Amino acid sequence: MDRYERLSALLEMLGQRGKVDVDDLAEELDVSAATIRRDLDHLAEQQLLTRTRGGAVANNVAYDLPLRYKTARRASEKERIARAAASMVGRGSVVGLSGGTTATEVGRTLATHPDLSTKADGPTLTVVTNALNIANELAVRPHVKIVVTGGVARPQSFELTGPLGTRILTEITLDVVFLGVDAIDPNNGAYAHHEGEASINRLMADRSKKVVIVADSTKLGATAFAQICPVSQLDTLITDSAASSPLVQAFEAEGVEVITV
């Protein structure tokens, strides 16, 4: 386990338990107590937790991990999901991308896909996103035309949210949108932790001809705070092969095509 994976695990444990003890964490993560103390001090400096004597307690951001700590989690699954998503996109397409680590991986894969990145007189792909990190990565690709929504940036996810981001989306049409989610349930649909992100993602889904959820299997069968869209609005779910058969069948029963990779 590298440092970012360990920091992610620490924040996740803290979010679940509310408080943690250095010695217990050291035993569970198989590292020294000194390493855990340094990690907790680092996270406390970024105001992601509050240090206590012998441990730490959660603060109001522990439940929603910053994007930089999520990146290392289930990386291979996200890469496979991204490759499957990119294979659905043709030259000249207008693609919507939400924020999140899986959607970010989709953006990277689209940018380097051989069928889309070959030289041409102009852009071979248009990407509309509310995620600043995705826009930053793709802006240097001459074959990708980047359209960024307005809004106020959330420092945890790098997503632009709020009413300033809605106007542009009401004036465009997407061929396909790839939505990263915090949870997705076959009965209730797709969810995000933050209501602002859910609102922007909902509008992108409304403006798209095809709605594709990109989510690893840990997100399946769960709900979060704010609904993005009902399951009836979803066309495809791309997830990893660890997804349980009953859940896959439940999504398919609702008319959602499920692709496992």
C-alpha positions in Angstrom: 0.0 0.0 0.0 1.5 3.3 -1.1 1.1 6.6 0.8 -1.9 7.9 -1.1 -3.7 4.6 -0.7 -2.9 4.7 3.0 -4.2 8.3 3.3 -7.4 7.3 1.5 -7.8 4.3 3.8 -7.3 6.5 6.9 -9.9 9.0 5.8 -12.4 6.2 4.9 -12.0 4.6 8.3 -12.4 7.9 10.0 -15.5 8.7 8.0 -17.0 5.4 9.1 -16.0 5.4 12.7 -15.9 9.1 13.7 -12.7 8.7 15.6 -9.6 6.5 15.3 -6.6 5.5 17.4 -3.0 5.5 16.2 -2.1 2.1 17.6 -5.3 0.5 16.1 -4.6 2.0 12.7 -1.0 0.9 12.8 -2.0 -2.7 13.4 -4.8 -2.7 10.8 -2.7 -1.1 8.1 0.5 -3.0 9.1 2.7 0.1 9.4 4.5 1.8 12.4 2.7 4.1 14.8 5.1 6.8 13.8 4.0 6.5 10.1 0.3 6.8 11.2 1.1 9.9 13.3 2.8 11.6 10.3 -0.1 10.7 8.1 -2.6 12.1 10.6 -0.6 15.2 11.0 -0.5 15.7 7.2 -4.3 15.3 6.9 -4.8 17.6 9.9 -2.7 20.3 8.2 -5.2 20.2 5.3 -8.1 20.4 7.7 -9.4 17.0 6.7 -9.5 15.8 10.4 -8.8 17.0 13.9 -5.9 15.5 15.8 -6.4 14.3 19.3 -4.1 12.8 21.9 -3.4 9.3 20.5 -5.6 9.6 17.4 -8.0 11.8 15.4 -11.6 12.7 15.1 -13.7 13.3 12.0 -14.6 16.8 10.9 -17.2 17.8 8.4 -15.4 16.7 5.3 -14.4 13.2 6.2 -17.3 11.5 4.5 -16.5 13.0 1.1 -12.8 12.2 0.3 -10.9 14.8 -1.8 -10.3 13.6 -5.4 -6.5 13.4 -5.0 -7.0 10.7 -2.3 -9.5 8.7 -4.3 -7.3 8.4 -7.4 -5.4 5.3 -6.3 -8.5 3.4 -5.2 -9.4 0.5 -7.6 -7.2 2.0 -10.3 -7.1 -1.1 -12.5 -10.9 -1.4 -12.5 -11.3 2.3 -13.5 -8.8 1.9 -16.3 -10.8 -1.1 -17.7 -14.1 0.9 -17.3 -12.5 3.8 -19.1 -11.4 1.7 -22.1 -14.9 0.3 -22.5 -16.4 3.8 -22.3 -13.9 5.2 -24.9 -14.8 2.4 -27.3 -18.3 3.7 -27.4 -17.2 7.1 -28.8 -16.8 7.9 -32.5 -15.0 10.7 -34.3 -16.9 13.9 -34.3 -18.9 13.1 -31.1 -19.9 15.6 -28.5 -19.1 13.9 -25.1 -20.1 15.1 -21.6 -18.0 14.2 -18.7 -18.8 14.7 -15.0 -16.1 14.9 -12.4 -14.7 12.1 -10.3 -11.8 9.7 -10.7 -13.5 7.3 -13.0 -14.8 10.0 -15.3 -11.3 11.5 -15.2 -9.8 8.2 -16.4 -12.4 8.2 -19.2 -11.2 11.6 -20.3 -7.6 10.5 -20.4 -8.5 7.4 -22.4 -10.5 9.4 -24.9 -7.6 11.8 -25.3 -5.2 9.0 -26.3 -7.6 6.6 -28.1 -6.0 5.8 -31.5 -9.3 6.2 -33.4 -9.8 9.7 -32.0 -6.3 11.1 -31.6 -5.0 10.8 -35.2 -4.1 14.0 -36.9 -6.9 16.0 -38.6 -7.6 19.5 -39.8 -9.5 20.3 -36.7 -10.8 18.7 -33.5 -12.0 15.1 -33.8 -13.8 15.2 -30.5 -15.7 17.8 -28.4 -15.7 17.3 -24.6 -18.1 19.2 -22.3 -17.2 19.0 -18.7 -17.7 20.7 -15.3 -14.5 19.3 -14.0 -11.5 21.6 -13.9 -9.0 18.8 -13.7 -10.4 17.1 -16.8 -10.4 20.3 -18.7 -6.8 21.0 -17.6 -5.6 17.6 -18.8 -7.4 17.7 -22.2 -6.8 21.4 -23.0 -3.3 20.5 -24.3 -4.7 18.0 -26.8 -5.2 19.8 -30.2 -7.6 17.2 -31.4 -10.0 17.8 -28.5 -12.3 20.8 -28.3 -12.9 21.6 -24.7 -16.1 23.3 -23.4 -16.2 24.1 -19.7 -19.3 25.0 -17.8 -19.4 27.9 -15.5 -19.9 27.7 -11.8 -18.1 27.7 -8.5 -15.3 25.2 -8.0 -15.5 22.6 -5.2 -12.0 22.1 -3.9 -12.6 18.4 -3.1 -13.8 17.3 -6.5 -12.6 20.1 -8.8 -16.2 20.3 -10.2 -18.0 23.5 -11.0 -21.4 23.8 -9.5 -24.2 26.2 -9.0 -26.5 28.3 -11.2 -23.6 29.9 -13.2 -23.0 26.4 -14.7 -26.5 25.8 -16.0 -26.9 28.3 -18.8 -24.4 26.8 -21.2 -25.8 23.3 -20.7 -29.3 24.4 -21.7 -28.0 25.6 -25.0 -26.1 22.5 -26.2 -26.8 18.8 -27.0 -24.5 15.9 -26.1 -24.2 12.6 -28.0 -23.3 10.8 -24.9 -22.5 11.7 -21.3 -20.3 9.6 -19.0 -21.3 10.2 -15.4 -19.2 9.2 -12.4 -21.3 8.7 -9.3 -21.0 8.2 -5.6 -23.7 5.5 -5.6 -26.2 3.8 -8.0 -29.1 1.7 -7.1 -31.4 -0.3 -9.5 -34.5 1.0 -7.8 -33.6 4.6 -7.2 -31.0 5.5 -9.8 -27.7 7.5 -9.6 -26.6 9.6 -6.7 -23.9 12.1 -5.6 -22.9 13.2 -2.1 -23.1 16.9 -3.0 -26.4 18.4 -4.2 -24.6 20.9 -6.4 -22.7 18.2 -8.3 -26.0 16.2 -8.6 -27.8 19.2 -10.1 -25.1 19.8 -12.8 -24.9 16.1 -13.6 -28.7 15.9 -13.9 -28.7 18.6 -16.4 -26.0 17.0 -18.5 -28.0 13.8 -18.5 -31.1 15.8 -19.6 -29.1 17.3 -22.5 -27.6 14.0 -23.7 -28.9 11.5 -26.2 -27.3 8.6 -24.2 -26.6 8.4 -20.5 -23.8 6.1 -19.4 -22.8 5.5 -15.8 -19.2 4.7 -15.2 -18.8 3.2 -11.7 -16.8 0.5 -10.0 -18.7 -2.3 -8.3 -18.3 -0.8 -4.8 -20.8 2.0 -5.8 -23.6 -0.5 -6.8 -26.6 -1.1 -4.7 -26.1 2.0 -2.6 -27.6 5.5 -2.4 -26.1 8.9 -1.3 -27.5 12.3 -0.4 -28.6 13.8 -3.7 -30.2 12.0 -6.7 -28.7 12.7 -10.1 -31.4 10.9 -12.1 -33.7 7.9 -11.9 -32.8 4.5 -13.3 -35.3 5.0 -16.1 -33.1 7.7 -17.6 -30.0 5.5 -17.7 -29.0 3.7 -20.9 -25.8 1.9 -19.9 -23.8 1.0 -16.8 -20.1 0.2 -17.2 -18.7 -1.5 -14.1 -16.1 -4.1 -13.1 -16.4 -7.9 -13.0 -16.8 -7.9 -9.2 -20.4 -6.7 -9.6 -22.8 -9.2 -8.1 -25.0 -11.1 -10.5 -28.3 -10.2 -8.6 -27.5 -6.5 -8.9 -26.5 -6.8 -12.6 -29.8 -8.6 -13.2 -31.7 -6.0 -11.3 -30.3 -3.2 -13.5 -31.0 -5.2 -16.7 -34.6 -5.8 -15.5 -35.0 -2.0 -15.4 -33.8 -1.7 -19.0 -30.2 -0.7 -18.3 -27.5 -2.3 -20.5 -24.8 -3.5 -18.1 -21.2 -3.9 -19.4 -18.8 -5.6 -16.9 -15.1 -5.4 -17.6 
